[in-house]
């Protein structure tokens, strides 16, 4: 600053002691910012630790959401991978984000006292979005929208929505399997989610609806698309392609179980084969996802790689 330089020069000419410009206010401001972050982090832990413990327990005990262990690490990697771009995003604090913070806390209260785990867990994503909006601005929220949306993949669906998804999948899988088995020489009688074979009745239970492989394959498709595809449109198409792939794989598993019941051993078919075929079909589903990706690239080559 010219004015400050001239003033220091005049002080030196007069024989007065020259005091260098102090960085104490800057350091104090930096310390205050870090202290505020620590306080906010401590409050988040205090508020959400019960919700987090129950969520981790569900990941461990509910096979449909065992992929939840990978989601937080993937979200952290997404932020780290975009660190250079995020450093260029202008930081503009906005009090408008406080409205979302208050709404998220209200949703948390409803979830805790209404015993609705999905609502309480979703409030964390909303609260993080509100805090980023408040302290860094809406531009930063837009830059971090994908990591924030990825966190939703780790949250189990509410029971009412889960049942609305699994039951139609049960009916769809059992109906298609009962149509395919007669073509392979196995007569069937289809009633709801039950396929009656000549040897025994085969029930397509909730665990056999395909929701487990669907959720896991969809999440892995999101991961796969991010690492191996650079266009947003193709990432979305890959994620959507995982849905029919998972449904088809589940139908093939049921058909295979029906064939083993009819021509091999019912006990082994419903025991070892049923469990082992789940892993085999999931691997085949991943291979199908790769084939779809290769087909997309062959049919429409990428001329310019864009984020």
Phi, psi and omega in degrees: 000121184301317184299316180294323180294316178298321182294318179295321180296318179296321178296322179292322179295325180279355179083015179274151178293137181263125180257118180294154179298128184271143176260011182300316179299323180294316179296320179297320179294320179295318179295321179295321179296316179294322177297320179296319179296318179296318180296316180296318178298319179295320179294320178297318178296316181296324184280321191253004186294323177294318179296319182292319180298316179293325179294315178297322178298320178293322176301322185283326187260339181255108183301333181298337185235027177294340177290351181299334179297331183277334189297312180300321179293323178294319179297319178296319178297321179301318179293316180296322181293332181259019187299322180293318178293320181296330179291342179266351181286127180295135180264116179227106180298142183221126178288348178296333180293340179299327180298320179289325177298314180295321178296319179296319178294323176296318178296322178298316179298317178298319182291319182290310184279342175266003179052048177241100187296321182299316180296315180297320181288321178295332180298331179295317178297318178295320181294318178298320177297317179295321179293318177297318178298317183293313188268338184235348177099166183292331179298324179290324177298317178297322180291331183255014185296323181292311175302323179293319179290328179299325180300332180296333180295339181272355184263118178299144178296151172295153186303320183295322178283323179300316179293326178292337179269314187291320184295314175298326177294322177299312181295319181295313182295316181293323180293314181294319179296320179291338176278331183277322185302318177298331177292341180257012175091015180243106178293143183223160171229117187261124176224102180065239178260018181246129176250114181269115178263166177300329183274317185196174175270137179246113182263128175272094184283177180300322180293340181260012181288341181097000181295327180297308180292329180295311181295316181294316181292322178297316179296315179294329177294324176295315177298312182301315181296323181293317185281327189246359179225135185258349181260137182297321182300316182287328175298318179294318180296321178295318179297318180290327179295335180294336182292304178295330178296314180295319179295317179296318180296322179292321176298317179298325177294318180293319178298317178298321177296319178297320178294319179293324178296319185283319189249355182235254183223119181303320181296315179290326180295320180273355179255263185300311185298319183297319180286314182295322182294333178299315178292319180298315181292330178291320177296318178297323178297319176297320177296320177296322178297320178295319179297318178299318180296316179296321178296321177300319181289327179288319182286327181219084180298146179276122179275321180225124180282119178232150179280000000 
